[in-house]
């Protein structure tokens, strides 16, 4: 917080700072003699009627009465580097993750990218907003709705909690609703491979039938062509398979996917068959994929996990991953 030369806290934000990342200290129970201080960090999305609206990094929206503010200032958006955690802003990680999960078809609308893949995953069938769409918002949303309607898909827009806070406010005012909340987690890559090589893990460049047989997103008939384009797309993609010793040619014991893009390695599809869980196979798969990514020059890792998937988050905690940012989707009104 900012102090004046007299040592008192000072408010250094105004309604003109809407859209900026701010830190605000407020007094809860301001009408009481013994109120408590609360600090809120996030994007200032509104300042109306004496109430500030702030969207935090975890996606939670907080309202603060102007009268309860004790101090406030604009702060840099780039997060401070934590030991062992790669330093990167939200825009960089969002862009890398998008390249690592490319749609089967896309269309540019100004700074927005409309993505579609026959409905295979929400990520590949939603708009990625990176800047201005080049049209008034209502006109842009009409273009989005028409493009997805032509493909028999609902119109969705992917928003990161802080990065797209102002856009989210505008969409919610138009009746768009939030769904599918997730977290992007990041960590150092080298520690993942800090173990003896595991000969059980086989690496390959395509999602073969054996790999697909364990992948939970595959249909009974396997992968659609659009789904395969998503999975096998990206700068440099690796697949990992651990065959089942009892059925070497059947459904494998574990699988995983990794896409290498510059300094980043993105992990997805790490799954272990129910009969082989709690044997360290997920760690073995991660290690061998990390070893391949390190050989290509990567140094940082990222993955995405559903916000409410506590077991997965606990596993990634033990492997050194930490939350980077939250994101979710906004869906157009159904009528």
Secondary structure, 3 states (H helix, E strand, C coil): CCECCCCCECECCCHHHCCCEEEEEEEECCCCCCCEEEEEEEEEEEEECCEEEEEECCCCEEEEEHHHEEEEEECCCCCCCCCCCCCCCHHHHHHHHHHCCCCCEEEEECCEEEEECCCCCCHHHCEEECCCCCCCHHHHHHHHHHHHHHCCCCCEEEEECCCCHHHHHHHHHCCCEEEEEEEEEEEECHHHHCCCCCCCEEEECCCCHHHHCCCCCCECCECCHHHHHHHHCCCEEEEEEECECCECCCCCCEEEEEEEECCEEEEEEEEECHHHCCCCHHHHHHHHHHHHHHHCCCCEEEEEEECCCHHHHHHHHHCCCEEEEEEEEEECCCC
